[in-house]
Amino acid sequence: MVFEIPKNSYNGKINNLKLGVGNSQIMVGGEAALPFHGFEGDIPNRPIIAMEVYDAEPSGWPETVSKYFKDVFSDPVKWARKNIEEYGADAICLKLTRIAPDGENQGPEEAAELTKKVRESIDKPLIVYGTGPIEKIAEVMKRVSERNADSNILMGWAEEDSYKTIAAAAMGYNNNVISLNQLDVNIAKQLNILLTQLGLSPDRIAMDPASSGLGYGLEYCHSAMERLKIAALLQDDKMTQMPIINDIAPEVWKVKEVKESEANYPEWGDQEERGINWEAISCMSLLISGSNILVMRHPGAVSLIKQMIDMLL
């Protein structure tokens, strides 16, 4: 008796999203089967890992991860290059924290100039997230898109109250947009409908489901992402066929289990190993539920996830 693997048949396909241009160009999405189900359908593009770079020295990072970046904390360009050349990042995710009104309240022009400088210094795609009220982020991303026209950067983020400004900036200067939703399939669909009705092409949108880390709501995130992929692939729902990005690193590295020292909790084991595993397990859970882009921090966790992706593909 011959055993036959039961297979799903899929009606839909995830959009191809183009990041970067020229030698830095990478395609994400495009799969016609559930994650790593290559035996059921075509999966042309592997998930990618974007490593974080901040526009100012971050605070609150445990030594177990900050030690890898201390020499470049003051220079985002050097930081981005180090992530690519030493740690194998597929893309860079620049976090604009200085624009926050309760901090330096940096203006859009300064933030846009830094974004352009980082982008021109690397040979990988650039993702940009802002910190602060959605109105300020939208104004900053408008200028960021203009200063990085025709470069296919991925800008975060659009919400229901701010999508028009950032979508118009993406359309006007040929860039991409992250649509943010709070782990709600209906809200995700509605925002994508609004963006496309405004004129933004569906293949210029990535969805961010507001990730959660291991032990802090990961199972709910996993479930919501699975529902999005099932709707996209099995039900051919056009408004859920955007690739998914998970900005998971900040969620992992803020939790007690990662930040507390071995001296305080000896029963928890080595702190750095614990942090690497916490990030890697969180990321692997997101990958098997449908993530196309992971934003990560620790080089050790990045290495583990790259090995897992190689094995599964």
TORKOL-4160 file (C-alpha; in steps of 0.2 Angstrom, whole numbers, padded with zeros to 4 digits, m for minus):
313
<pt num="1" X="0000" Y="0000" Z="0000"/>
<pt num="2" X="0007" Y="0017" Z="m0005"/>
<pt num="3" X="0005" Y="0031" Z="0007"/>
<pt num="4" X="0000" Y="0048" Z="m0001"/>
<pt num="5" X="0002" Y="0064" Z="0008"/>
<pt num="6" X="m0015" Y="0073" Z="0010"/>
<pt num="7" X="m0014" Y="0089" Z="0001"/>
<pt num="8" X="m0024" Y="0105" Z="0001"/>
<pt num="9" X="m0028" Y="0114" Z="m0015"/>
<pt num="10" X="m0027" Y="0133" Z="m0014"/>
<pt num="11" X="m0037" Y="0146" Z="m0024"/>
<pt num="12" X="m0027" Y="0161" Z="m0019"/>
<pt num="13" X="m0009" Y="0168" Z="m0019"/>
<pt num="14" X="0001" Y="0180" Z="m0008"/>
<pt num="15" X="0006" Y="0196" Z="m0017"/>
<pt num="16" X="0024" Y="0198" Z="m0022"/>
<pt num="17" X="0031" Y="0213" Z="m0013"/>
<pt num="18" X="0047" Y="0221" Z="m0020"/>
<pt num="19" X="0059" Y="0229" Z="m0008"/>
<pt num="20" X="0074" Y="0239" Z="m0013"/>
<pt num="21" X="0080" Y="0242" Z="m0031"/>
<pt num="22" X="0095" Y="0236" Z="m0042"/>
<pt num="23" X="0107" Y="0225" Z="m0032"/>
<pt num="24" X="0098" Y="0228" Z="m0016"/>
<pt num="25" X="0081" Y="0221" Z="m0023"/>
<pt num="26" X="0072" Y="0207" Z="m0014"/>
<pt num="27" X="0055" Y="0200" Z="m0017"/>
<pt num="28" X="0044" Y="0194" Z="m0002"/>
<pt num="29" X="0028" Y="0185" Z="m0002"/>
<pt num="30" X="0022" Y="0176" Z="m0018"/>
<pt num="31" X="0018" Y="0159" Z="m0010"/>
<pt num="32" X="0003" Y="0149" Z="m0016"/>
<pt num="33" X="0003" Y="0137" Z="m0001"/>
<pt num="34" X="0004" Y="0138" Z="0018"/>
<pt num="35" X="0021" Y="0142" Z="0026"/>
<pt num="36" X="0034" Y="0129" Z="0022"/>
<pt num="37" X="0021" Y="0118" Z="0013"/>
<pt num="38" X="0031" Y="0117" Z="m0003"/>
<pt num="39" X="0024" Y="0100" Z="m0007"/>
<pt num="40" X="0007" Y="0108" Z="m0009"/>
<pt num="41" X="0011" Y="0124" Z="m0019"/>
<pt num="42" X="0025" Y="0136" Z="m0025"/>
<pt num="43" X="0034" Y="0145" Z="m0012"/>
<pt num="44" X="0046" Y="0156" Z="m0023"/>
<pt num="45" X="0053" Y="0168" Z="m0010"/>
<pt num="46" X="0060" Y="0163" Z="0007"/>
<pt num="47" X="0056" Y="0173" Z="0022"/>
<pt num="48" X="0068" Y="0187" Z="0026"/>
<pt num="49" X="0076" Y="0194" Z="0042"/>
<pt num="50" X="0078" Y="0213" Z="0044"/>
<pt num="51" X="0089" Y="0218" Z="0059"/>
<pt num="52" X="0086" Y="0233" Z="0069"/>
<pt num="53" X="0095" Y="0250" Z="0068"/>
<pt num="54" X="0091" Y="0265" Z="0079"/>
<pt num="55" X="0093" Y="0283" Z="0076"/>
<pt num="56" X="0099" Y="0285" Z="0094"/>
<pt num="57" X="0107" Y="0274" Z="0107"/>
<pt num="58" X="0093" Y="0263" Z="0114"/>
<pt num="59" X="0090" Y="0262" Z="0133"/>
<pt num="60" X="0085" Y="0247" Z="0143"/>
<pt num="61" X="0094" Y="0234" Z="0132"/>
<pt num="62" X="0102" Y="0220" Z="0143"/>
<pt num="63" X="0121" Y="0218" Z="0141"/>
<pt num="64" X="0118" Y="0201" Z="0133"/>
<pt num="65" X="0112" Y="0209" Z="0117"/>
<pt num="66" X="0119" Y="0227" Z="0118"/>
<pt num="67" X="0137" Y="0221" Z="0119"/>
<pt num="68" X="0136" Y="0217" Z="0100"/>
<pt num="69" X="0132" Y="0234" Z="0095"/>
<pt num="70" X="0140" Y="0246" Z="0108"/>
<pt num="71" X="0153" Y="0251" Z="0095"/>
<pt num="72" X="0140" Y="0257" Z="0083"/>
<pt num="73" X="0126" Y="0264" Z="0094"/>
<pt num="74" X="0131" Y="0282" Z="0089"/>
<pt num="75" X="0132" Y="0279" Z="0070"/>
<pt num="76" X="0116" Y="0271" Z="0062"/>
<pt num="77" X="0126" Y="0269" Z="0045"/>
<pt num="78" X="0140" Y="0259" Z="0053"/>
<pt num="79" X="0127" Y="0249" Z="0063"/>
<pt num="80" X="0117" Y="0245" Z="0047"/>
<pt num="81" X="0133" Y="0239" Z="0039"/>
<pt num="82" X="0138" Y="0229" Z="0053"/>
<pt num="83" X="0121" Y="0220" Z="0054"/>
<pt num="84" X="0123" Y="0215" Z="0035"/>
<pt num="85" X="0142" Y="0211" Z="0034"/>
<pt num="86" X="0144" Y="0202" Z="0051"/>
<pt num="87" X="0127" Y="0196" Z="0056"/>
<pt num="88" X="0119" Y="0192" Z="0039"/>
<pt num="89" X="0104" Y="0203" Z="0039"/>
<pt num="90" X="0093" Y="0202" Z="0023"/>
<pt num="91" X="0087" Y="0220" Z="0026"/>
<pt num="92" X="0088" Y="0234" Z="0038"/>
<pt num="93" X="0074" Y="0241" Z="0049"/>
<pt num="94" X="0078" Y="0259" Z="0054"/>
<pt num="95" X="0068" Y="0264" Z="0070"/>
<pt num="96" X="0066" Y="0283" Z="0070"/>
<pt num="97" X="0064" Y="0286" Z="0089"/>
<pt num="98" X="0070" Y="0304" Z="0089"/>
<pt num="99" X="0054" Y="0311" Z="0081"/>
<pt num="100" X="0044" Y="0307" Z="0096"/>
<pt num="101" X="0036" Y="0323" Z="0103"/>
<pt num="102" X="0040" Y="0318" Z="0121"/>
<pt num="103" X="0058" Y="0316" Z="0116"/>
<pt num="104" X="0069" Y="0326" Z="0105"/>
<pt num="105" X="0054" Y="0330" Z="0093"/>
<pt num="106" X="0065" Y="0329" Z="0078"/>
<pt num="107" X="0057" Y="0336" Z="0062"/>
<pt num="108" X="0053" Y="0327" Z="0046"/>
<pt num="109" X="0067" Y="0334" Z="0036"/>
<pt num="110" X="0081" Y="0328" Z="0048"/>
<pt num="111" X="0073" Y="0311" Z="0049"/>
<pt num="112" X="0071" Y="0309" Z="0031"/>
<pt num="113" X="0089" Y="0314" Z="0028"/>
<pt num="114" X="0096" Y="0301" Z="0040"/>
<pt num="115" X="0085" Y="0288" Z="0031"/>
<pt num="116" X="0092" Y="0293" Z="0014"/>
<pt num="117" X="0110" Y="0292" Z="0021"/>
<pt num="118" X="0107" Y="0274" Z="0028"/>
<pt num="119" X="0098" Y="0268" Z="0013"/>
<pt num="120" X="0112" Y="0274" Z="0001"/>
<pt num="121" X="0126" Y="0266" Z="0012"/>
<pt num="122" X="0119" Y="0248" Z="0011"/>
<pt num="123" X="0116" Y="0235" Z="m0002"/>
<pt num="124" X="0100" Y="0228" Z="0006"/>
<pt num="125" X="0082" Y="0234" Z="0007"/>
<pt num="126" X="0077" Y="0247" Z="0020"/>
<pt num="127" X="0062" Y="0246" Z="0031"/>
<pt num="128" X="0057" Y="0262" Z="0042"/>
<pt num="129" X="0047" Y="0263" Z="0057"/>
<pt num="130" X="0043" Y="0279" Z="0067"/>
<pt num="131" X="0040" Y="0281" Z="0085"/>
<pt num="132" X="0026" Y="0293" Z="0092"/>
<pt num="133" X="0008" Y="0299" Z="0088"/>
<pt num="134" X="0002" Y="0292" Z="0072"/>
<pt num="135" X="0000" Y="0310" Z="0065"/>
<pt num="136" X="0018" Y="0314" Z="0068"/>
<pt num="137" X="0023" Y="0297" Z="0060"/>
<pt num="138" X="0013" Y="0301" Z="0045"/>
<pt num="139" X="0021" Y="0318" Z="0042"/>
<pt num="140" X="0038" Y="0311" Z="0044"/>
<pt num="141" X="0035" Y="0296" Z="0032"/>
<pt num="142" X="0028" Y="0309" Z="0019"/>
<pt num="143" X="0045" Y="0317" Z="0019"/>
<pt num="144" X="0055" Y="0301" Z="0020"/>
<pt num="145" X="0046" Y="0294" Z="0005"/>
<pt num="146" X="0050" Y="0310" Z="m0005"/>
<pt num="147" X="0068" Y="0310" Z="0000"/>
<pt num="148" X="0069" Y="0291" Z="m0005"/>
<pt num="149" X="0059" Y="0292" Z="m0021"/>
<pt num="150" X="0058" Y="0276" Z="m0032"/>
<pt num="151" X="0068" Y="0266" Z="m0019"/>
<pt num="152" X="0054" Y="0254" Z="m0014"/>
<pt num="153" X="0057" Y="0257" Z="0005"/>
<pt num="154" X="0044" Y="0250" Z="0016"/>
<pt num="155" X="0037" Y="0263" Z="0028"/>
<pt num="156" X="0028" Y="0260" Z="0044"/>
<pt num="157" X="0015" Y="0263" Z="0048"/>
<pt num="158" X="m0003" Y="0266" Z="0042"/>
<pt num="159" X="m0018" Y="0266" Z="0053"/>
<pt num="160" X="m0036" Y="0270" Z="0050"/>
<pt num="161" X="m0034" Y="0288" Z="0056"/>
<pt num="162" X="m0018" Y="0291" Z="0046"/>
<pt num="163" X="m0018" Y="0280" Z="0031"/>
<pt num="164" X="m0021" Y="0294" Z="0018"/>
<pt num="165" X="m0005" Y="0304" Z="0021"/>
<pt num="166" X="0006" Y="0289" Z="0021"/>
<pt num="167" X="m0003" Y="0280" Z="0006"/>
<pt num="168" X="m0002" Y="0296" Z="m0004"/>
<pt num="169" X="0017" Y="0298" Z="0000"/>
<pt num="170" X="0020" Y="0280" Z="m0006"/>
<pt num="171" X="0010" Y="0282" Z="m0022"/>
<pt num="172" X="0018" Y="0299" Z="m0026"/>
<pt num="173" X="0036" Y="0292" Z="m0024"/>
<pt num="174" X="0034" Y="0274" Z="m0028"/>
<pt num="175" X="0037" Y="0266" Z="m0010"/>
<pt num="176" X="0028" Y="0253" Z="0000"/>
<pt num="177" X="0017" Y="0254" Z="0016"/>
<pt num="178" X="0015" Y="0244" Z="0032"/>
<pt num="179" X="m0003" Y="0243" Z="0037"/>
<pt num="180" X="m0005" Y="0240" Z="0056"/>
<pt num="181" X="m0019" Y="0230" Z="0064"/>
<pt num="182" X="m0021" Y="0224" Z="0082"/>
<pt num="183" X="m0022" Y="0206" Z="0079"/>
<pt num="184" X="m0039" Y="0208" Z="0071"/>
<pt num="185" X="m0043" Y="0200" Z="0054"/>
<pt num="186" X="m0058" Y="0211" Z="0050"/>
<pt num="187" X="m0048" Y="0227" Z="0054"/>
<pt num="188" X="m0034" Y="0221" Z="0044"/>
<pt num="189" X="m0045" Y="0219" Z="0029"/>
<pt num="190" X="m0054" Y="0235" Z="0031"/>
<pt num="191" X="m0038" Y="0245" Z="0032"/>
<pt num="192" X="m0032" Y="0236" Z="0016"/>
<pt num="193" X="m0048" Y="0241" Z="0008"/>
<pt num="194" X="m0046" Y="0259" Z="0012"/>
<pt num="195" X="m0028" Y="0259" Z="0006"/>
<pt num="196" X="m0032" Y="0251" Z="m0011"/>
<pt num="197" X="m0048" Y="0262" Z="m0013"/>
<pt num="198" X="m0037" Y="0277" Z="m0011"/>
<pt num="199" X="m0027" Y="0270" Z="m0026"/>
<pt num="200" X="m0012" Y="0261" Z="m0018"/>
<pt num="201" X="m0008" Y="0245" Z="m0027"/>
<pt num="202" X="m0011" Y="0229" Z="m0016"/>
<pt num="203" X="0007" Y="0224" Z="m0021"/>
<pt num="204" X="0014" Y="0239" Z="m0011"/>
<pt num="205" X="0007" Y="0234" Z="0006"/>
<pt num="206" X="0013" Y="0223" Z="0020"/>
<pt num="207" X="0003" Y="0219" Z="0035"/>
<pt num="208" X="0009" Y="0221" Z="0053"/>
<pt num="209" X="m0002" Y="0212" Z="0065"/>
<pt num="210" X="0006" Y="0220" Z="0081"/>
<pt num="211" X="0016" Y="0205" Z="0086"/>
<pt num="212" X="0017" Y="0197" Z="0103"/>
<pt num="213" X="0032" Y="0188" Z="0111"/>
<pt num="214" X="0033" Y="0170" Z="0119"/>
<pt num="215" X="0023" Y="0170" Z="0134"/>
<pt num="216" X="0015" Y="0187" Z="0131"/>
<pt num="217" X="0001" Y="0183" Z="0119"/>
<pt num="218" X="0010" Y="0174" Z="0106"/>
<pt num="219" X="m0003" Y="0161" Z="0104"/>
<pt num="220" X="m0016" Y="0174" Z="0100"/>
<pt num="221" X="m0004" Y="0182" Z="0087"/>
<pt num="222" X="m0001" Y="0165" Z="0079"/>
<pt num="223" X="m0020" Y="0161" Z="0078"/>
<pt num="224" X="m0024" Y="0178" Z="0070"/>
<pt num="225" X="m0010" Y="0176" Z="0057"/>
<pt num="226" X="m0015" Y="0159" Z="0052"/>
<pt num="227" X="m0033" Y="0166" Z="0049"/>
<pt num="228" X="m0026" Y="0179" Z="0038"/>
<pt num="229" X="m0016" Y="0166" Z="0028"/>
<pt num="230" X="m0030" Y="0154" Z="0027"/>
<pt num="231" X="m0042" Y="0168" Z="0020"/>
<pt num="232" X="m0029" Y="0173" Z="0008"/>
<pt num="233" X="m0025" Y="0156" Z="0001"/>
<pt num="234" X="m0040" Y="0145" Z="0003"/>
<pt num="235" X="m0054" Y="0158" Z="0001"/>
<pt num="236" X="m0044" Y="0169" Z="m0011"/>
<pt num="237" X="m0048" Y="0184" Z="m0001"/>
<pt num="238" X="m0039" Y="0198" Z="m0010"/>
<pt num="239" X="m0038" Y="0210" Z="0005"/>
<pt num="240" X="m0028" Y="0197" Z="0015"/>
<pt num="241" X="m0016" Y="0193" Z="0002"/>
<pt num="242" X="m0003" Y="0205" Z="0008"/>
<pt num="243" X="0014" Y="0198" Z="0015"/>
<pt num="244" X="0016" Y="0199" Z="0034"/>
<pt num="245" X="0029" Y="0208" Z="0043"/>
<pt num="246" X="0032" Y="0205" Z="0062"/>
<pt num="247" X="0042" Y="0218" Z="0072"/>
<pt num="248" X="0045" Y="0206" Z="0085"/>
<pt num="249" X="0062" Y="0211" Z="0093"/>
<pt num="250" X="0055" Y="0225" Z="0104"/>
<pt num="251" X="0042" Y="0213" Z="0111"/>
<pt num="252" X="0055" Y="0199" Z="0115"/>
<pt num="253" X="0069" Y="0210" Z="0123"/>
<pt num="254" X="0057" Y="0220" Z="0135"/>
<pt num="255" X="0051" Y="0205" Z="0145"/>
<pt num="256" X="0057" Y="0200" Z="0162"/>
<pt num="257" X="0062" Y="0182" Z="0157"/>
<pt num="258" X="0075" Y="0190" Z="0145"/>
<pt num="259" X="0081" Y="0205" Z="0155"/>
<pt num="260" X="0083" Y="0197" Z="0172"/>
<pt num="261" X="0101" Y="0191" Z="0176"/>
<pt num="262" X="0106" Y="0174" Z="0181"/>
<pt num="263" X="0111" Y="0180" Z="0198"/>
<pt num="264" X="0093" Y="0185" Z="0202"/>
<pt num="265" X="0086" Y="0170" Z="0194"/>
<pt num="266" X="0099" Y="0156" Z="0194"/>
<pt num="267" X="0085" Y="0143" Z="0190"/>
<pt num="268" X="0082" Y="0151" Z="0173"/>
<pt num="269" X="0099" Y="0147" Z="0167"/>
<pt num="270" X="0111" Y="0157" Z="0157"/>
<pt num="271" X="0104" Y="0174" Z="0153"/>
<pt num="272" X="0111" Y="0176" Z="0135"/>
<pt num="273" X="0106" Y="0159" Z="0130"/>
<pt num="274" X="0089" Y="0162" Z="0137"/>
<pt num="275" X="0087" Y="0178" Z="0127"/>
<pt num="276" X="0092" Y="0170" Z="0111"/>
<pt num="277" X="0080" Y="0155" Z="0113"/>
<pt num="278" X="0066" Y="0167" Z="0118"/>
<pt num="279" X="0068" Y="0177" Z="0102"/>
<pt num="280" X="0071" Y="0162" Z="0091"/>
<pt num="281" X="0056" Y="0152" Z="0098"/>
<pt num="282" X="0045" Y="0168" Z="0096"/>
<pt num="283" X="0051" Y="0170" Z="0078"/>
<pt num="284" X="0049" Y="0152" Z="0073"/>
<pt num="285" X="0031" Y="0152" Z="0079"/>
<pt num="286" X="0028" Y="0167" Z="0068"/>
<pt num="287" X="0036" Y="0160" Z="0053"/>
<pt num="288" X="0025" Y="0144" Z="0054"/>
<pt num="289" X="0010" Y="0155" Z="0055"/>
<pt num="290" X="0014" Y="0165" Z="0040"/>
<pt num="291" X="0027" Y="0178" Z="0043"/>
<pt num="292" X="0036" Y="0184" Z="0027"/>
<pt num="293" X="0048" Y="0197" Z="0036"/>
<pt num="294" X="0055" Y="0196" Z="0054"/>
<pt num="295" X="0062" Y="0211" Z="0062"/>
<pt num="296" X="0075" Y="0204" Z="0074"/>
<pt num="297" X="0089" Y="0209" Z="0086"/>
<pt num="298" X="0101" Y="0196" Z="0093"/>
<pt num="299" X="0114" Y="0190" Z="0081"/>
<pt num="300" X="0113" Y="0172" Z="0089"/>
<pt num="301" X="0094" Y="0172" Z="0086"/>
<pt num="302" X="0096" Y="0177" Z="0068"/>
<pt num="303" X="0109" Y="0163" Z="0065"/>
<pt num="304" X="0097" Y="0150" Z="0073"/>
<pt num="305" X="0082" Y="0156" Z="0063"/>
<pt num="306" X="0092" Y="0157" Z="0046"/>
<pt num="307" X="0097" Y="0138" Z="0050"/>
<pt num="308" X="0079" Y="0134" Z="0053"/>
<pt num="309" X="0073" Y="0142" Z="0037"/>
<pt num="310" X="0086" Y="0133" Z="0027"/>
<pt num="311" X="0081" Y="0116" Z="0035"/>
<pt num="312" X="0062" Y="0119" Z="0032"/>
<pt num="313" X="0064" Y="0125" Z="0014"/>
